[in-house]
């Protein structure tokens, strides 16, 4: 029986997670919980899973642990590890489980939920040393499988029970565990790099954006440099979309609730929306959570013929989603953001070609921004959760088959993920690895046979009869805010020259060269470069260091020699002195950096 339980526990390890590391971190969470309860006898453990490279455990506690508490807990964990205590699994009845955890309302709630969901009469618990926990496993055989120097407590945070802001706030303690000290040190080094690249820190340092409680959580304000960066990205994609036959549209920030009832965003998406507005005699208006219903109405405003298709509508549209306050984080999780939304209305025989073109565009954009490591995820519906999706079985089968045919024919690494589809159709998600090896979902292409049906969209075919178009939802950046947050961390704020908010800074060495500096600045601006001028009475070394701090790609340093000879002295932000040259020579030098590279074979 024990062997069967242990074999079953192995099936709970998520796909793609190293089984050994999963069990190490799961076990470390239990060991940490034991140490916490020893330090805080009144603490009530709730849940403690492994996540990515870490683990955590949530507790109800009178106060969060201080630094000296964390030191004690970590040392106690090492002592427990050295004790080589076995992780013993056993089955218990519901009555035994209630008895074991009668003083812990959180465990009692979990027991009641498991009993109601599965009708189980027996549950499993794990015990190491004096600590017993309700758990399905799996775990390492005994605590000695952990290395005392392979664990580290990382941070303390607040977390709502079951993620519900209406419920009690708990104390969450994060930690990490690895197979050995070498792996731990490498991970801690990556964390240090991540902190140095934190887009919230760099966003402030480079004066890109700000967040203000007076405006509201999750509603970023773009400063001039950040707005320039953002507009450069938008114009880059807009030009490429225009070249590929997209037409620009603009839609309002609100819409009538009935519009979203027809689309299914309300109620399918209602938990992520701001509540409907009702004032001045206008009942049931909603801050726009999606652009697609508005684009659908633009398609439907006139009769369409098969000769017109595909119709490609594109908008950099502002949308609003209600995120829990505790889930907000810089630009990567916000409440108001811009989506580079495009919707393609096409005949069913055009679906494959249009999806291929959308995938081609997404990959070229990602590579132009130096995201070279990525995979393609085909996100499908969960066949056991019918309430999560809208539309007929036939529509879903046809859409999923069409998506499979396209992605498996494009020579990319593809894996399928059940339960990750949009409520109206399957999608292709681009899973990108940044410079630190972290994975992000950037960009998506979604195939939808359901919304055209819900809105009764049609076009006139060659037979003069009405036919239903297919609809492709396509976003390359996705949330522009989130994309920029990831991009800042990926390149550590060192943007390629074509994208840098400030491309050249002109620096005068003394007031005697101020007029020449102004002339050079004017000439560079006339060439279309984003150039600033620094003729302050500061020492030139200070000016250079400040320009380097703002990661300006090039500095033009001008003294009396340069003014007399009508040349410039150039420094790169890499601290490389490129020496003296004419302005024309400088423009030739940077010519290839002034635009993104969209060329190249995608195979």
PAKOLRO-70920 format. One line per field, with one value per residue (C-alpha): x, y, z; residue in three letters; residue number from 1. Coordinates in Angstrom, 3 decimals. Layout:
<recs>
x X  ...
y Y  ...
z Z  ...
rest Ala  ...
nr NUM  ...
</recs>
This chain:
<recs>
x 0.000  2.794  4.530  1.301  0.925  4.500  4.062  0.889  2.656  5.227  2.423  1.848  5.180  4.414  5.581  8.972  9.996  13.128  11.637  14.617  14.470  10.705  10.982  13.905  11.967  8.710  10.555  12.410  9.032  7.952  11.273  10.894  7.343  8.609  11.266  8.757  6.317  9.162  10.085  6.444  4.367  1.084  1.725  -0.749  0.742  -1.523  0.041  3.657  4.338  7.457  7.330  9.795  13.219  11.839  9.332  7.171  4.929  2.070  1.369  -1.115  1.194  0.842  3.724  5.984  9.452  12.277  15.756  17.009  14.033  14.940  18.535  17.299  14.816  17.485  19.928  17.214  16.432  20.069  19.892  16.724  18.422  21.408  18.991  18.176  14.508  12.421  9.502  6.847  3.599  0.430  -3.234  -5.758  -9.526  -11.419  -12.146  -8.463  -7.524  -10.018  -8.617  -5.001  -5.690  -8.649  -6.737  -5.909  -8.954  -7.022  -6.243  -9.838  -11.077  -8.810  -10.000  -13.643  -12.932  -11.161  -13.976  -16.621  -14.709  -13.499  -15.709  -12.504  -12.766  -8.988  -6.298  -2.509  -0.256  3.533  5.588  9.237  10.514  7.772  6.014  2.894  1.310  -1.675  0.068  -0.100  3.690  6.084  9.085  12.667  13.183  14.655  15.857  19.492  18.900  19.003  22.378  22.583  24.484  22.007  19.147  18.497  15.578  14.934  12.165  8.944  5.746  2.020  -0.439  -4.198  -5.559  -6.470  -5.521  -8.785  -8.419  -11.619  -9.988  -7.304  -3.828  -1.112  2.668  4.497  8.125  10.057  13.095  15.107  16.807  19.228  21.144  24.390  26.111  27.394  23.869  22.646  25.450  24.737  21.056  21.838  24.122  21.235  19.044  21.621  21.713  17.915  17.880  20.378  18.148  14.849  12.790  11.288  14.766  16.012  12.742  13.349  17.093  16.649  13.562  11.321  8.120  6.653  3.846  1.782  -0.701  -2.440  -3.218  -3.892  -2.068  -1.226  -1.672  1.810  2.767  5.233  7.991  9.444  12.225  9.838  7.202  9.856  10.886  7.274  6.428  9.516  8.351  4.820  6.026  8.354  5.488  2.998  5.256  5.688  1.940  1.208  3.648  1.728  -1.678  -3.096  -5.448  -5.456  -8.590  -9.372  -11.992  -13.251  -12.114  -15.598  -18.422  -21.966  -22.232  -24.471  -21.529  -19.472  -22.427  -22.654  -18.911  -18.926  -16.281  -19.051  -19.541  -16.693  -14.098  -15.977  -13.620  -10.848  -12.949  -13.711  -17.380  -19.918  -20.566  -23.979  -24.390  -26.033  -28.735  -26.206  -26.586  -24.195  -21.068  -17.768  -14.134  -12.926  -11.315  -10.696  -10.535  -11.935  -15.713  -15.117  -13.133  -15.878  -18.398  -16.038  -15.871  -19.670  -20.502  -20.842  -21.387  -18.254  -17.346  -14.969  -12.857  -12.121  -10.905  -8.713  -9.604  -6.792  -7.640  -4.972  -5.045  -2.747  -5.739  -5.892  -7.679  -8.373  -8.268  -8.809  -5.759  -5.536  -3.366  -0.986  -0.447  0.565  4.250  5.842  4.966  4.641  1.290  -0.844  -4.509  -4.388  -2.302  -2.027  -2.356  -1.011  -4.253  -4.968  -7.900  -7.926  -11.234  -10.666  -12.094  -11.479  -9.179  -7.016  -6.574  -3.299  -1.594  -2.722  -1.575  1.797  2.184  1.290  3.820  6.450  5.834  6.002  9.291  10.934  9.936  11.225  14.545  14.917  14.721  17.372  14.969  16.604  15.673  12.009  9.583  6.049  3.227  -0.020  -2.608  -5.678  -8.893  -9.278  -11.605  -12.937  -13.904  -16.746  -17.980  -14.739  -15.268  -17.883  -18.814  -19.684  -17.603  -17.317  -15.932  -13.336  -12.252  -11.854  -9.927  -7.559  -6.891  -6.123  -3.691  -1.901  -1.460  0.153  2.530  3.756  4.653  6.853  10.019  9.788  9.878  6.184  4.529  0.834  -0.699  -4.213  -6.426  -4.552  -6.786  -8.785  -12.449  -13.320  -10.509  -7.040  -3.912  -0.214  1.814  5.448  7.451  10.600  13.740  15.432  19.121  18.806  17.109  13.670  10.660  7.999  4.912  5.289  2.896  -0.009  -1.952  -5.480  -7.921  -11.592  -14.604  -16.944  -17.103  -17.979  -20.909  -21.952  -21.975  -23.439  -20.587  -20.707  -19.364  -20.782  -19.082  -18.578  -22.031  -23.686  -24.573  -23.608  -20.583  -19.095  -15.535  -12.847  -11.302  -7.662  -6.697  -3.052  -0.819  2.951  3.902  0.756  0.635  3.006  3.673  4.567  6.654  8.702  9.175  10.563  12.663  14.238  15.354  16.444  18.841  19.527  18.370  21.011  18.646  19.860  20.571  17.482  15.322  17.238  15.209  18.373  20.751  23.480  24.463  26.555  28.942  30.914  34.231  34.039  31.925  34.299  32.864  29.213  28.315  29.989  28.213  24.872  25.697  26.629  23.517  21.348  22.993  22.499  18.848  18.334  19.567  16.705  18.728  17.335  19.985  20.393  22.790  24.817  26.611  26.507  29.537  30.342  33.621  33.646  34.334  31.143  29.133  30.475  29.717  26.170  25.621  26.963  24.622  21.693  23.153  23.279  24.754  27.079  28.632  30.042  32.721  33.670  36.688  38.541  40.485  37.284  35.742  38.767  38.984  35.190  35.356  33.876  35.323  33.115  32.787  30.594  28.658  30.894  33.560  35.342  36.895  36.291  38.463  38.047  36.098  33.929  30.209  29.665  31.988  30.049  26.748  28.244  29.538  26.109  24.064  23.418  22.321  19.578  16.958  15.988  17.017  13.927  15.795  17.117  15.970  13.604  14.444
y 0.000  2.460  1.724  2.493  5.814  6.762  5.871  7.952  10.906  10.928  11.748  15.113  16.533  19.191  18.496  20.057  20.285  18.330  15.583  15.619  19.391  19.309  16.805  18.684  21.971  20.378  18.743  21.960  23.708  21.144  21.466  25.239  24.912  22.734  25.319  28.196  26.443  25.777  29.474  30.650  27.997  29.812  29.945  28.027  26.506  26.621  25.529  25.305  24.294  24.334  27.077  27.540  27.821  28.348  27.236  29.046  28.374  30.576  30.978  32.737  34.536  37.251  39.098  38.481  37.119  39.614  39.180  37.448  35.049  34.100  33.438  31.165  29.364  28.731  27.356  25.151  23.840  22.786  20.953  19.131  18.181  16.743  14.679  12.536  12.264  10.076  11.525  8.975  8.823  7.296  7.222  8.622  8.668  11.947  11.669  11.133  14.081  16.370  15.244  15.832  19.374  20.414  23.482  24.667  26.088  26.296  22.584  21.828  23.864  21.917  18.612  19.630  20.730  17.467  15.444  17.375  17.234  13.646  11.941  10.553  8.717  8.618  11.260  11.197  12.955  13.195  13.364  14.218  14.428  16.167  17.873  16.390  17.930  17.208  16.473  14.302  14.433  13.519  13.982  12.844  9.662  11.543  15.051  14.034  13.997  17.793  19.519  21.891  24.375  23.987  25.932  29.645  31.700  34.597  36.945  37.530  38.837  39.068  36.782  36.366  32.936  31.200  34.434  36.081  39.727  39.372  36.774  36.869  38.048  35.526  35.699  34.057  32.989  32.258  30.020  28.091  24.697  23.059  19.815  21.392  24.635  25.250  25.288  27.495  30.014  30.148  30.789  33.527  35.142  35.116  36.748  39.500  40.049  40.146  42.777  44.871  44.548  45.127  47.274  49.166  50.245  50.974  52.677  55.172  55.499  56.049  58.244  56.069  55.780  56.329  54.933  57.150  56.205  59.509  58.250  54.713  51.376  49.679  52.837  53.854  57.360  57.543  60.131  61.765  59.191  56.276  57.782  58.119  54.488  53.397  55.447  54.137  50.569  51.429  53.103  50.170  47.680  50.014  50.400  46.639  46.072  48.638  46.855  43.617  45.085  46.045  49.020  51.277  51.741  53.535  52.570  54.173  53.294  52.160  50.149  49.133  46.022  44.366  44.419  42.294  40.046  39.280  38.612  36.505  38.613  39.254  37.035  34.688  37.306  39.274  38.463  40.370  43.431  46.657  46.803  48.257  52.002  53.496  57.275  60.193  57.910  55.654  52.141  49.295  50.797  49.001  50.063  48.220  44.894  43.805  45.462  42.570  43.296  46.840  45.583  43.096  45.930  47.799  44.721  44.383  48.023  47.282  44.375  42.336  40.301  37.348  39.631  41.951  39.228  39.116  42.304  43.145  45.739  46.974  49.246  50.130  50.089  50.941  48.324  47.920  44.816  44.558  42.946  42.309  44.910  42.231  40.969  44.319  44.741  47.623  47.383  43.606  43.503  46.629  47.655  49.938  48.970  49.165  46.095  46.005  44.354  43.181  41.155  39.405  38.415  35.860  32.945  29.514  28.627  31.653  30.699  28.805  31.531  34.293  32.415  31.741  35.428  36.387  33.906  35.172  38.764  37.839  35.983  38.684  41.356  39.294  38.635  42.309  43.043  40.393  37.769  34.807  31.929  30.987  28.147  27.966  26.809  25.595  26.421  24.201  23.834  21.557  18.830  18.249  21.881  22.729  25.702  27.607  27.882  29.125  27.693  24.358  21.196  21.287  24.845  23.930  20.761  22.587  25.470  23.217  21.034  24.132  25.486  22.138  21.889  25.328  25.218  21.672  22.613  25.597  23.881  25.299  23.614  23.250  21.818  21.591  22.857  21.839  24.348  27.450  28.361  31.600  31.082  31.450  29.540  27.918  30.049  30.056  31.630  32.645  31.569  33.693  33.254  36.477  37.144  35.560  32.425  33.371  32.440  34.969  34.676  37.450  37.638  35.461  34.366  33.066  31.390  32.027  30.466  31.388  35.188  35.493  33.216  35.120  38.398  36.806  38.001  37.149  37.863  37.191  34.253  33.390  31.747  35.026  33.291  34.339  32.633  32.873  34.303  33.023  35.506  35.638  37.624  38.679  40.619  40.726  42.736  41.777  44.329  47.090  47.887  44.320  43.906  47.013  45.855  42.525  44.277  46.631  43.656  41.619  44.311  45.851  49.220  49.161  49.554  49.165  52.547  52.603  52.170  54.244  57.249  59.363  58.306  60.951  63.437  66.439  67.604  70.840  70.843  74.555  77.621  78.515  75.623  76.177  77.714  74.894  72.316  73.947  73.838  70.121  69.345  71.113  69.263  65.870  66.627  67.607  64.109  62.647  61.573  61.863  64.189  66.225  69.032  69.472  72.826  73.123  74.430  70.998  69.153  66.972  63.803  64.398  64.950  61.738  59.680  61.042  60.193  56.688  56.322  57.065  54.472  56.908  55.002  57.780  60.911  63.664  65.536  68.991  71.065  73.918  71.562  70.010  73.450  74.768  71.713  71.236  67.634  65.750  63.392  60.334  58.020  54.924  53.953  50.895  53.360  53.031  56.196  56.174  59.247  62.223  62.171  64.329  64.468  62.687  59.868  59.512  59.262  56.562  54.725  54.506  54.037  50.316  50.909  53.401  50.818  47.343  44.218  42.399  40.266  36.753  33.185  32.047  28.347
z 0.000  0.900  -2.401  -4.274  -2.446  -3.232  -6.914  -7.070  -5.416  -8.241  -10.705  -9.002  -10.189  -12.842  -16.377  -17.070  -13.393  -12.446  -10.210  -7.830  -7.366  -6.964  -4.108  -2.565  -2.507  -1.387  1.482  2.310  2.645  5.255  7.081  7.106  8.441  11.290  12.174  11.987  14.317  16.764  16.680  16.710  18.555  17.801  14.052  11.881  8.691  5.621  2.305  1.085  -2.532  -4.727  -7.406  -10.249  -8.558  -5.062  -2.473  0.021  2.977  4.204  7.919  10.119  12.558  15.176  13.502  10.519  11.332  11.783  10.357  13.499  13.298  9.741  10.775  13.573  11.290  8.647  11.204  12.672  9.178  8.808  12.133  11.040  7.765  9.627  11.762  8.688  9.709  7.431  5.450  6.365  4.422  5.817  5.006  7.461  7.507  7.323  11.024  11.798  9.582  11.336  14.676  13.620  12.413  14.564  15.813  12.287  10.433  7.162  7.103  8.137  5.161  2.810  4.246  3.781  0.210  -0.658  0.865  -1.084  -4.363  -4.375  -1.839  -0.371  2.889  3.303  2.869  3.100  5.583  5.739  8.904  9.454  13.006  15.046  12.100  10.488  7.411  5.191  1.900  -1.202  -1.777  -3.181  -0.879  -0.513  1.596  4.556  5.426  4.898  1.143  1.411  1.667  4.665  2.498  -0.386  1.237  1.695  2.996  0.638  1.727  3.631  2.043  2.664  0.898  1.149  2.010  -1.261  -3.087  -2.005  -0.908  1.121  3.345  6.021  5.100  5.905  6.160  3.274  3.693  0.503  0.302  -2.246  -2.193  -4.606  -4.950  -3.741  -2.759  -6.286  -7.716  -4.868  -5.374  -9.113  -8.402  -5.854  -8.432  -10.936  -8.291  -7.825  -11.574  -11.634  -8.865  -10.825  -13.903  -12.050  -14.407  -11.472  -10.347  -13.874  -14.790  -12.006  -12.633  -16.385  -15.845  -17.999  -15.952  -12.519  -10.400  -8.124  -5.430  -6.182  -9.684  -8.471  -8.167  -11.449  -13.563  -14.786  -15.872  -18.757  -18.426  -21.581  -22.077  -21.492  -23.771  -26.498  -26.029  -26.148  -29.251  -31.039  -30.423  -31.553  -34.752  -35.471  -35.321  -36.995  -40.040  -40.331  -39.971  -42.679  -44.967  -44.361  -45.175  -41.773  -41.528  -38.436  -36.346  -33.079  -30.504  -27.250  -23.738  -22.652  -24.147  -23.292  -21.153  -23.749  -26.179  -23.781  -23.040  -26.751  -26.991  -23.828  -22.058  -19.574  -17.636  -18.781  -17.914  -15.253  -12.359  -14.179  -15.019  -13.252  -12.164  -14.625  -14.403  -13.778  -13.658  -15.451  -16.753  -18.499  -17.134  -17.754  -19.280  -18.815  -18.966  -22.062  -21.036  -24.651  -28.069  -30.089  -29.709  -30.989  -33.978  -34.737  -35.031  -37.368  -39.599  -39.494  -40.260  -43.983  -46.366  -47.052  -50.117  -50.391  -52.629  -49.663  -47.353  -45.413  -43.536  -41.084  -38.422  -36.016  -32.965  -30.109  -27.794  -24.099  -21.985  -18.282  -16.098  -12.379  -10.787  -7.053  -5.319  -4.050  -7.614  -9.109  -9.931  -11.818  -15.509  -15.690  -13.852  -14.214  -14.370  -17.385  -20.399  -24.178  -26.378  -29.936  -30.912  -34.439  -35.691  -39.031  -40.613  -43.350  -45.268  -43.786  -46.674  -45.750  -42.083  -42.468  -44.496  -42.110  -39.020  -40.656  -41.468  -37.881  -36.489  -38.943  -37.816  -34.115  -34.441  -36.567  -34.022  -31.099  -32.838  -33.785  -30.051  -29.256  -27.879  -29.560  -27.250  -27.414  -27.898  -29.213  -26.960  -28.487  -25.840  -26.044  -24.042  -21.067  -22.371  -18.839  -18.135  -20.527  -18.492  -19.094  -22.857  -25.281  -28.660  -30.221  -30.129  -33.927  -33.882  -31.280  -33.062  -36.375  -34.794  -32.834  -35.876  -37.995  -35.392  -35.043  -38.793  -38.982  -36.004  -36.579  -40.140  -39.248  -37.940  -34.427  -31.060  -30.125  -27.044  -26.294  -23.049  -22.069  -20.271  -21.487  -24.446  -24.520  -23.703  -27.406  -29.119  -29.124  -29.325  -30.087  -27.274  -27.679  -24.609  -24.574  -22.452  -21.401  -20.728  -17.258  -18.554  -17.204  -19.297  -20.318  -22.454  -25.044  -27.952  -28.992  -32.066  -31.449  -33.821  -33.188  -34.888  -32.034  -31.851  -35.569  -34.779  -31.633  -33.609  -36.761  -38.963  -42.640  -46.084  -49.525  -51.237  -54.894  -54.807  -53.653  -50.368  -46.836  -45.290  -41.809  -41.635  -39.314  -36.878  -35.803  -32.708  -32.876  -30.467  -30.906  -27.832  -25.945  -23.160  -24.227  -20.577  -19.694  -22.838  -22.034  -18.438  -19.683  -22.354  -19.789  -17.687  -20.700  -21.937  -18.491  -19.833  -22.582  -25.532  -29.122  -30.641  -32.863  -29.765  -27.195  -25.992  -26.236  -28.990  -28.847  -26.153  -27.187  -24.427  -24.393  -22.531  -21.697  -22.380  -25.236  -27.292  -26.352  -29.725  -31.643  -29.438  -30.241  -33.955  -33.850  -31.795  -34.376  -37.276  -35.587  -34.877  -38.506  -39.405  -37.382  -34.352  -30.831  -29.478  -26.285  -25.468  -22.265  -22.066  -18.289  -16.483  -15.039  -15.554  -18.669  -16.643  -14.655  -17.830  -19.381  -16.268  -16.186  -19.871  -19.222  -16.242  -18.565  -20.988  -23.914  -26.897  -28.067  -26.568  -28.764  -26.790  -28.116  -27.134  -28.784  -31.090  -32.410  -32.909  -34.784  -37.095  -37.509  -36.257  -33.336  -30.712  -30.105  -27.112  -26.979  -23.843  -23.641  -22.394  -25.729  -27.114  -30.876  -31.436  -33.732  -36.985  -39.194  -38.609  -41.936  -40.846  -37.589  -39.452  -41.685  -38.572  -36.943  -40.115  -39.523  -35.915  -36.727  -37.732  -36.495  -38.378  -39.645  -42.161  -41.873  -42.278  -39.506  -39.801
rest Unk  Unk  Unk  Unk  Unk  Unk  Unk  Unk  Unk  Unk  Unk  Unk  Unk  Unk  Unk  Unk  Unk  Unk  Unk  Unk  Unk  Unk  Unk  Unk  Unk  Unk  Unk  Unk  Unk  Unk  Unk  Unk  Unk  Unk  Unk  Unk  Unk  Unk  Unk  Unk  Unk  Unk  Unk  Unk  Unk  Unk  Unk  Unk  Unk  Unk  Unk  Unk  Unk  Unk  Unk  Unk  Unk  Unk  Unk  Unk  Unk  Unk  Unk  Unk  Unk  Unk  Unk  Unk  Unk  Unk  Unk  Unk  Unk  Unk  Unk  Unk  Unk  Unk  Unk  Unk  Unk  Unk  Unk  Unk  Unk  Unk  Unk  Unk  Unk  Unk  Unk  Unk  Unk  Unk  Unk  Unk  Unk  Unk  Unk  Unk  Unk  Unk  Unk  Unk  Unk  Unk  Unk  Unk  Unk  Unk  Unk  Unk  Unk  Unk  Unk  Unk  Unk  Unk  Unk  Unk  Unk  Unk  Unk  Unk  Unk  Unk  Unk  Unk  Unk  Unk  Unk  Unk  Unk  Unk  Unk  Unk  Unk  Unk  Unk  Unk  Unk  Unk  Unk  Unk  Unk  Unk  Unk  Unk  Unk  Unk  Unk  Unk  Unk  Unk  Unk  Unk  Unk  Unk  Unk  Unk  Unk  Unk  Unk  Unk  Unk  Unk  Unk  Unk  Unk  Unk  Unk  Unk  Unk  Unk  Unk  Unk  Unk  Unk  Unk  Unk  Unk  Unk  Unk  Unk  Unk  Unk  Unk  Unk  Unk  Unk  Unk  Unk  Unk  Unk  Unk  Unk  Unk  Unk  Unk  Unk  Unk  Unk  Unk  Unk  Unk  Unk  Unk  Unk  Unk  Unk  Unk  Unk  Unk  Unk  Unk  Unk  Unk  Unk  Unk  Unk  Unk  Unk  Unk  Unk  Unk  Unk  Unk  Unk  Unk  Unk  Unk  Unk  Unk  Unk  Unk  Unk  Unk  Unk  Unk  Unk  Unk  Unk  Unk  Unk  Unk  Unk  Unk  Unk  Unk  Unk  Unk  Unk  Unk  Unk  Unk  Unk  Unk  Unk  Unk  Unk  Unk  Unk  Unk  Unk  Unk  Unk  Unk  Unk  Unk  Unk  Unk  Unk  Unk  Unk  Unk  Unk  Unk  Unk  Unk  Unk  Unk  Unk  Unk  Unk  Unk  Unk  Unk  Unk  Unk  Unk  Unk  Unk  Unk  Unk  Unk  Unk  Unk  Unk  Unk  Unk  Unk  Unk  Unk  Unk  Unk  Unk  Unk  Unk  Unk  Unk  Unk  Unk  Unk  Unk  Unk  Unk  Unk  Unk  Unk  Unk  Unk  Unk  Unk  Unk  Unk  Unk  Unk  Unk  Unk  Unk  Unk  Unk  Unk  Unk  Unk  Unk  Unk  Unk  Unk  Unk  Unk  Unk  Unk  Unk  Unk  Unk  Unk  Unk  Unk  Unk  Unk  Unk  Unk  Unk  Unk  Unk  Unk  Unk  Unk  Unk  Unk  Unk  Unk  Unk  Unk  Unk  Unk  Unk  Unk  Unk  Unk  Unk  Unk  Unk  Unk  Unk  Unk  Unk  Unk  Unk  Unk  Unk  Unk  Unk  Unk  Unk  Unk  Unk  Unk  Unk  Unk  Unk  Unk  Unk  Unk  Unk  Unk  Unk  Unk  Unk  Unk  Unk  Unk  Unk  Unk  Unk  Unk  Unk  Unk  Unk  Unk  Unk  Unk  Unk  Unk  Unk  Unk  Unk  Unk  Unk  Unk  Unk  Unk  Unk  Unk  Unk  Unk  Unk  Unk  Unk  Unk  Unk  Unk  Unk  Unk  Unk  Unk  Unk  Unk  Unk  Unk  Unk  Unk  Unk  Unk  Unk  Unk  Unk  Unk  Unk  Unk  Unk  Unk  Unk  Unk  Unk  Unk  Unk  Unk  Unk  Unk  Unk  Unk  Unk  Unk  Unk  Unk  Unk  Unk  Unk  Unk  Unk  Unk  Unk  Unk  Unk  Unk  Unk  Unk  Unk  Unk  Unk  Unk  Unk  Unk  Unk  Unk  Unk  Unk  Unk  Unk  Unk  Unk  Unk  Unk  Unk  Unk  Unk  Unk  Unk  Unk  Unk  Unk  Unk  Unk  Unk  Unk  Unk  Unk  Unk  Unk  Unk  Unk  Unk  Unk  Unk  Unk  Unk  Unk  Unk  Unk  Unk  Unk  Unk  Unk  Unk  Unk  Unk  Unk  Unk  Unk  Unk  Unk  Unk  Unk  Unk  Unk  Unk  Unk  Unk  Unk  Unk  Unk  Unk  Unk  Unk  Unk  Unk  Unk  Unk  Unk  Unk  Unk  Unk  Unk  Unk  Unk  Unk  Unk  Unk  Unk  Unk  Unk  Unk  Unk  Unk  Unk  Unk  Unk  Unk  Unk  Unk  Unk  Unk  Unk  Unk  Unk  Unk  Unk  Unk  Unk  Unk  Unk  Unk  Unk  Unk  Unk  Unk  Unk  Unk  Unk  Unk  Unk  Unk  Unk  Unk  Unk  Unk  Unk  Unk  Unk  Unk  Unk
nr 1  2  3  4  5  6  7  8  9  10  11  12  13  14  15  16  17  18  19  20  21  22  23  24  25  26  27  28  29  30  31  32  33  34  35  36  37  38  39  40  41  42  43  44  45  46  47  48  49  50  51  52  53  54  55  56  57  58  59  60  61  62  63  64  65  66  67  68  69  70  71  72  73  74  75  76  77  78  79  80  81  82  83  84  85  86  87  88  89  90  91  92  93  94  95  96  97  98  99  100  101  102  103  104  105  106  107  108  109  110  111  112  113  114  115  116  117  118  119  120  121  122  123  124  125  126  127  128  129  130  131  132  133  134  135  136  137  138  139  140  141  142  143  144  145  146  147  148  149  150  151  152  153  154  155  156  157  158  159  160  161  162  163  164  165  166  167  168  169  170  171  172  173  174  175  176  177  178  179  180  181  182  183  184  185  186  187  188  189  190  191  192  193  194  195  196  197  198  199  200  201  202  203  204  205  206  207  208  209  210  211  212  213  214  215  216  217  218  219  220  221  222  223  224  225  226  227  228  229  230  231  232  233  234  235  236  237  238  239  240  241  242  243  244  245  246  247  248  249  250  251  252  253  254  255  256  257  258  259  260  261  262  263  264  265  266  267  268  269  270  271  272  273  274  275  276  277  278  279  280  281  282  283  284  285  286  287  288  289  290  291  292  293  294  295  296  297  298  299  300  301  302  303  304  305  306  307  308  309  310  311  312  313  314  315  316  317  318  319  320  321  322  323  324  325  326  327  328  329  330  331  332  333  334  335  336  337  338  339  340  341  342  343  344  345  346  347  348  349  350  351  352  353  354  355  356  357  358  359  360  361  362  363  364  365  366  367  368  369  370  371  372  373  374  375  376  377  378  379  380  381  382  383  384  385  386  387  388  389  390  391  392  393  394  395  396  397  398  399  400  401  402  403  404  405  406  407  408  409  410  411  412  413  414  415  416  417  418  419  420  421  422  423  424  425  426  427  428  429  430  431  432  433  434  435  436  437  438  439  440  441  442  443  444  445  446  447  448  449  450  451  452  453  454  455  456  457  458  459  460  461  462  463  464  465  466  467  468  469  470  471  472  473  474  475  476  477  478  479  480  481  482  483  484  485  486  487  488  489  490  491  492  493  494  495  496  497  498  499  500  501  502  503  504  505  506  507  508  509  510  511  512  513  514  515  516  517  518  519  520  521  522  523  524  525  526  527  528  529  530  531  532  533  534  535  536  537  538  539  540  541  542  543  544  545  546  547  548  549  550  551  552  553  554  555  556  557  558  559  560  561  562  563  564  565  566  567  568  569  570  571  572  573  574  575  576  577  578  579  580  581  582  583  584  585  586  587  588  589  590  591  592  593  594  595  596  597  598  599  600  601  602  603
</recs>
